[in-house]
Amino acid sequence: MSRLGGVPRLWRSSAAAVLLSAAVAVTAACGGGGATATGSTEPVPPDRLSVTLAAAGAADFRLDLDCAVADRDACAGVLAAIGAAEEDEECVAAADDDGATMLVSGTIGGEQVRALLGRRTDCEVRAYDAAVTALGL
């Protein structure tokens, strides 16, 4: 099984599909907000992401995003960055791996989202930097 940044390709492929559909849902402002799912009596959880940045020698920094309203663009940017990293096929070890990580978790359109970005490959560095930019940091 091929690996990219320590993540098995099989997991990345299924995760990419979930992230892509989540990004489309966020961009289109679909789902979330406590509405009921079609054909279900269970309420759909609100569209929210939690983004935790960690770096060696520094305290963790956490952002909680409300993706259906105020933070829609930031959520869409973070999800797009993760999706782009998932799609990259040719990645090489990054020269500037500083050990920083970004954990993204939450719920979009009733689906659980969880992704970990490091800075171990050039693909991860591009995705990490794009996500940080989307967050306005």
C-alpha positions as CSV (number, residue, x, y, z in Angstrom):
1,M,0.0,0.0,0.0
2,S,1.4,3.4,-1.0
3,R,1.8,6.0,1.7
4,L,1.8,9.8,1.5
5,G,2.9,11.7,4.6
6,G,2.3,8.6,6.7
7,V,-1.3,8.2,5.6
8,P,-2.3,5.0,3.7
9,R,-3.5,5.7,0.1
10,L,-6.7,3.7,0.7
11,W,-7.7,6.0,3.6
12,R,-6.7,9.0,1.6
13,S,-8.9,8.1,-1.3
14,S,-12.0,7.6,0.8
15,A,-11.1,10.7,2.9
16,A,-10.7,12.7,-0.3
17,A,-14.2,11.8,-1.4
18,V,-15.7,12.8,2.0
19,L,-13.7,16.1,2.0
20,L,-14.7,16.9,-1.5
21,S,-18.3,16.4,-0.8
22,A,-17.9,18.4,2.5
23,A,-16.2,21.3,0.7
24,V,-19.1,21.4,-1.9
25,A,-21.6,21.3,1.0
26,V,-19.9,24.2,2.8
27,T,-19.4,26.2,-0.4
28,A,-23.1,25.8,-1.3
29,A,-24.2,26.3,2.4
30,C,-26.0,23.0,2.4
31,G,-26.8,21.0,5.5
32,G,-25.9,21.9,9.1
33,G,-27.7,24.4,11.3
34,G,-29.7,21.6,13.0
35,A,-32.0,20.8,10.1
36,T,-33.3,17.3,9.7
37,A,-31.8,15.0,7.2
38,T,-33.9,13.8,4.3
39,G,-35.9,10.7,5.3
40,S,-34.5,10.8,8.9
41,T,-35.9,12.0,12.2
42,E,-32.4,12.6,13.5
43,P,-31.2,16.2,13.3
44,V,-28.1,16.9,11.2
45,P,-25.3,18.2,13.4
46,P,-24.3,21.8,12.7
47,D,-21.5,22.3,10.2
48,R,-18.5,23.0,12.4
49,L,-14.8,22.4,12.3
50,S,-12.1,22.5,14.9
51,V,-8.6,23.3,13.7
52,T,-5.7,22.7,16.1
53,L,-2.2,23.9,15.2
54,A,0.7,22.4,17.0
55,A,4.4,23.2,16.7
56,A,7.5,22.0,18.6
57,G,8.3,24.3,21.5
58,A,4.9,26.2,21.3
59,A,1.5,25.8,22.9
60,D,-1.2,24.3,20.7
61,F,-3.6,26.9,19.1
62,R,-7.2,25.9,18.4
63,L,-9.8,27.6,16.3
64,D,-13.5,26.6,16.3
65,L,-15.2,27.4,13.0
66,D,-19.0,27.8,12.3
67,C,-19.0,26.6,8.7
68,A,-22.6,27.3,7.9
69,V,-22.5,31.0,8.8
70,A,-19.6,33.2,9.8
71,D,-16.6,31.0,8.9
72,R,-17.9,29.5,5.6
73,D,-15.0,30.7,3.5
74,A,-12.4,29.6,6.0
75,C,-14.0,26.1,6.2
76,A,-14.1,25.8,2.5
77,G,-10.5,26.9,2.1
78,V,-9.3,24.4,4.8
79,L,-11.3,21.6,3.2
80,A,-10.0,22.5,-0.3
81,A,-6.4,22.5,1.0
82,I,-6.8,19.1,2.5
83,G,-8.5,17.8,-0.6
84,A,-5.6,19.1,-2.7
85,A,-3.1,17.3,-0.5
86,E,-5.1,14.1,-0.9
87,E,-5.0,14.3,-4.7
88,D,-1.2,15.0,-5.1
89,E,0.5,11.9,-6.4
90,E,4.1,13.0,-6.6
91,C,5.4,14.2,-3.2
92,V,8.9,14.4,-1.9
93,A,10.3,14.9,1.6
94,A,10.2,18.5,2.6
95,A,13.4,20.3,3.3
96,D,11.7,22.5,5.9
97,D,9.9,19.9,8.1
98,D,9.5,21.8,11.3
99,G,7.3,19.2,13.0
100,A,4.2,21.5,12.9
101,T,0.9,19.7,12.5
102,M,-2.7,20.7,11.9
103,L,-5.6,18.5,13.1
104,V,-8.9,19.3,11.5
105,S,-12.0,17.6,12.9
106,G,-15.7,18.2,13.0
107,T,-18.9,17.6,11.1
108,I,-20.0,18.9,7.6
109,G,-23.3,17.9,6.1
110,G,-23.8,15.3,8.8
111,E,-20.5,13.6,7.9
112,Q,-17.6,13.3,10.3
113,V,-14.4,15.0,9.1
114,R,-11.0,14.3,10.5
115,A,-7.6,15.0,8.8
116,L,-4.1,15.5,10.0
117,L,-1.7,17.6,8.0
118,G,2.0,17.7,8.8
119,R,4.8,19.3,7.0
120,R,6.7,16.1,6.1
121,T,6.3,16.3,2.3
122,D,6.2,19.2,-0.2
123,C,2.5,18.3,-0.8
124,E,1.7,18.6,2.9
125,V,3.6,21.9,3.2
126,R,1.5,23.4,0.3
127,A,-1.7,22.1,1.9
128,Y,-0.7,23.3,5.4
129,D,0.2,26.7,4.1
130,A,-3.0,27.0,2.0
131,A,-5.1,26.0,5.1
132,V,-3.3,28.6,7.3
133,T,-3.9,31.3,4.6
134,A,-7.6,30.3,4.5
135,L,-7.8,30.7,8.3
136,G,-6.3,34.2,7.9
137,L,-3.2,33.4,10.0
